[in-house]
Structure formats: structure tokens, C-alpha cells
Amino acid sequence: MKNTQPLLEKLQMGDLELQNRVIMAPMTRSRAINPENAPFDIHIKYYQQRASAGLIISEGAQISKKAVGYVNTPGIYSDAQVEGWKEVTEGVHEKGGKIFIQLWHVGRMSHPDFHGGELPHAPSAINPHSKSFTPEGFKDTETPKEMTIEEIKQTILDYKNAAANAMKAGFDGVEIHSSNGYLLHQFFNRTSNVRTDEYGGSIENRARILFEVIDAIKEVMPENRIGVRLNPSLHGIFGMTLDEETIPAFDYIIEKLNQYDLAYLHLSEPFNDVSEIPYAEKEIAKRYRPMYKGTLIINASFDQEKGNKVILEGLADAVAYGKPFISNPDLVERFAENGPLADWDQSTFYTPGEKGFTDYPKLSVSKSI
Ligand SMILES: Cc1cc2nc3c(=O)[nH]c(=O)nc-3n(C[C@H](O)[C@H](O)[C@H](O)COP(=O)(O)O)c2cc1C
């Protein structure tokens, strides 16, 4: 299978040529421990170590102070954050890699502790009954504040500002985080959005904010450097509940994304077993590959064999790997060698410092130990 693997073929993504189709999925690592929540040396090292990925999608980066919901996550709204990220992108480019930043607003998946005691913002005042990872540990979420139209418009501007900052910081592009139960996803589903204005009610209204965000970002960077992430069958995680209009809403969104010349659409297969869940689409790539005309990245629980297969079958153009990239910085080389993969240690996913972050060795190093 050496070097004839679909995963190892180049991929033309807009005007970018990716060296392979092994994408590093966005992963929050909660290590931006400084008053500015800016990336620093250990982030440069971490991303540089993984630069042989066809494309790195960074951890979620909050677009504003209001967008945060997890402790020690980096932002992309201040000058210090831009400076920090600049060194990260330079480090990755030096190694021949490419990197997009994930633009993140958690919406109701936050806690008043992050907002000087004020409530987090969301489409509607509905508690996700989930947990927020605050400076004092995990706390129960509270009922958020329903956003006013002005707050929605400001948030769209925050996305635009964050994208402009991303360009300043030297990123190759941005991924709009509209999945996993965060702000934009909260607008899509009827169980989290009961608004009666132009951002609620019909499917078109519930999807509106995503397209307004794309249109705003397009003003500051090329459309073909914008990616969109969606997780249509998310259920029972991050406060999301499927309803009978969820999949029709995603059908509408994905059809409409064809009107844009995006870098890619990044979809997740169901994160958990939804075989018994009403209204769940069980096979995301099968449903949406025929529908979406642009570059499609697929994610969740892929290994080398399944990744090669999904591309060979024409169901996706590239595969995003999350946890395997945590413990295998040289995942691409390991695939090329058909080498063994190291296991990840869940206990260090979100802990401070280099342990479990930059100390996973390459295969060549572990072989010589
Ligand atoms: C530690 C950790 C942090 C994550 N943080 C993010 C994130 O910031 N943004 C995002 O879209 N997904 C995030 N995810 C989800 C991953 O991108 C991916 O969808 C998930 O891990 C499934 O892929 P895998 O089976 O290859 O790990 C995270 C996952 C993990 C394990």
C-alpha cells in the first residue's frame, strides 16, 4: 500500500496545493495560559511538529471576549494574540505546512464566570444543561441571554474582524466553526432556537447567520480560503438535540454552500451511536457527497484503512484526524510507512504545559529508544 494510498495523494484546494489528504482536525488544548490568552512557544512547537499534515486546522480560537467558554483557549481578537499566532504560522510554513485557524464562538456553552457575572449569549434563552470548563473547573451551564439583533450584527462583525486578524497573522485560511453545539449550530436547530424574528422560525431564517458570517468574512479575505465545519447528526452531546427539521436544515445549508467558492466543507460523521435516534442521518458522507460540489473533508473515528477507503469510494476528498494527531505528530509519515500508531492520553488533553502536548515522539525517535 506504500505511497499508493489515496490519503497520500496531493489535493488541489482552491488555489492551495495540499501535499496529502491527511488533515489535522481542530482540537482545543487549553494551553494559552497567559493574561492575553495568546499562543506562545509551546504552540509553535506543537503545530510545527504536525506540519506534515496536508492541512492543519487550528484549535478553536475565540473571535471576541464574549465568544469564550473554555479556560485557557487562545483568541484571535487582540494584537497580542495576532503576534502569538504569527509565530505559529511562520513555524508551520517554515516546515512546508499549511494552517487554517478555526473561528469559534461558543454561545450558550459558557458560564457567567467568563463574563464578569453576565450571562453568555445565545439565539434563545434555553439552557443546554451541559458543563462549562471554567477557571474553577467544570460548572453547570446556565440559561443564556437571548441575543438582540444588534448583538447578532456585532457578532458577525466580530467574525469579520477575527478573519482579518487571521490574515494579518499569516494563516492560509479560516474555518468557521458552525458545528458541535456552539453558537452557529445553536441557531440551526429548533430545540436551541425559538426566535420569532428573521433569525428564527423557518429553516432559511435559522441558517441566515452562517451566510451572513461568510459574506462578512469574504470582505476581508478570498472566498476560496474559507472553510465551514458542520456536524449534522450531533445528538445528546454539547446540549444538542435533533428534531424533525434538523436534517432538512442541513440539507438546505449544504445546498446553499454550493453558491460559494469555499476552500472546503468539513463534515463530521455522528460522534456517537445514533442508530436508534429518530431524525438522525447515520451516514453523513453518503448523504452529502452527492449534494456538495466543492472539496469535502470528512471526520470522526477514521483510521488509516477507513480513510483510504472513503476517498477511494469517492465519498470525500480528504480526511480529518483528531485524536490520532495528538499522539502521532508524524501521522502522515506513519501512514506512509504503514507504521504503528501511538495511543493518546486523554488525561492530558486539556492540562497545562508540554506534557501530552509536545512530548509525543515521532516514530523514528520511539524506534531508537
Ligand atoms: C481534545 C479535543 C479537543 C477538540 N476541540 C475541538 C475544537 O476546538 N473544535 C472542533 O471543531 N472540534 C474539536 N474537537 C473534535 C475533533 O475535531 C474531532 O471532530 C473529534 O476528535 C473526532 O475525530 P477523531 O475521531 O479523529 O478524534 C476536539 C476533540 C478533542 C479530542
The ligand as an SDF file (V2000), in Angstrom:
LIG
                    3D

 31 33  0  0  0  0  0  0  0  0999 V2000
   -9.1090   17.2630   22.8630 C   0  0  0  0  0  0  0  0  0  0  0  0
  -10.1070   17.5770   21.7870 C   0  0  0  0  0  0  0  0  0  0  0  0
  -10.4350   18.9040   21.5240 C   0  0  0  0  0  0  0  0  0  0  0  0
  -11.3130   19.2220   20.4890 C   0  0  0  0  0  0  0  0  0  0  0  0
  -11.5570   20.5410   20.2000 N   0  0  0  0  0  0  0  0  0  0  0  0
  -12.2580   20.8620   19.0910 C   0  0  0  0  0  0  0  0  0  0  0  0
  -12.3230   22.2120   18.6480 C   0  0  0  0  0  0  0  0  0  0  0  0
  -11.7260   23.1480   19.2060 O   0  0  0  0  0  0  0  0  0  0  0  0
  -13.0620   22.4620   17.5300 N   0  0  0  0  0  0  0  0  0  0  0  0
  -13.7220   21.4730   16.8570 C   0  0  0  0  0  0  0  0  0  0  0  0
  -14.3960   21.7400   15.8540 O   0  0  0  0  0  0  0  0  0  0  0  0
  -13.6500   20.1750   17.2490 N   0  0  0  0  0  0  0  0  0  0  0  0
  -12.9160   19.8630   18.3200 C   0  0  0  0  0  0  0  0  0  0  0  0
  -12.7660   18.5370   18.6710 N   0  0  0  0  0  0  0  0  0  0  0  0
  -13.3480   17.4930   17.8280 C   0  0  0  0  0  0  0  0  0  0  0  0
  -12.3110   16.9930   16.8000 C   0  0  0  0  0  0  0  0  0  0  0  0
  -12.0350   17.9910   15.8320 O   0  0  0  0  0  0  0  0  0  0  0  0
  -12.8290   15.7330   16.0680 C   0  0  0  0  0  0  0  0  0  0  0  0
  -14.0470   16.0490   15.4640 O   0  0  0  0  0  0  0  0  0  0  0  0
  -13.0240   14.5420   17.0110 C   0  0  0  0  0  0  0  0  0  0  0  0
  -11.8830   14.3430   17.8240 O   0  0  0  0  0  0  0  0  0  0  0  0
  -13.3280   13.2650   16.2350 C   0  0  0  0  0  0  0  0  0  0  0  0
  -12.2400   12.9430   15.3940 O   0  0  0  0  0  0  0  0  0  0  0  0
  -11.2230   11.7280   15.7740 P   0  0  0  0  0  0  0  0  0  0  0  0
  -12.0820   10.5070   15.9590 O   0  0  0  0  0  0  0  0  0  0  0  0
  -10.2840   11.6280   14.6170 O   0  0  0  0  0  0  0  0  0  0  0  0
  -10.5500   12.1410   17.0520 O   0  0  0  0  0  0  0  0  0  0  0  0
  -11.9190   18.1930   19.7280 C   0  0  0  0  0  0  0  0  0  0  0  0
  -11.6050   16.8660   20.0280 C   0  0  0  0  0  0  0  0  0  0  0  0
  -10.7030   16.5500   21.0230 C   0  0  0  0  0  0  0  0  0  0  0  0
  -10.3610   15.1010   21.2680 C   0  0  0  0  0  0  0  0  0  0  0  0
  1  2  1  0
  2  3  1  0
  2 30  2  0
  3  4  2  0
  4  5  1  0
  4 28  1  0
  5  6  2  0
  6  7  1  0
  6 13  1  0
  7  8  2  0
  7  9  1  0
  9 10  1  0
 10 11  2  0
 10 12  1  0
 12 13  2  0
 13 14  1  0
 14 15  1  0
 14 28  1  0
 15 16  1  0
 16 17  1  0
 16 18  1  0
 18 19  1  0
 18 20  1  0
 20 21  1  0
 20 22  1  0
 22 23  1  0
 23 24  1  0
 24 25  2  0
 24 26  1  0
 24 27  1  0
 28 29  2  0
 29 30  1  0
 30 31  1  0
M  END
$$$$
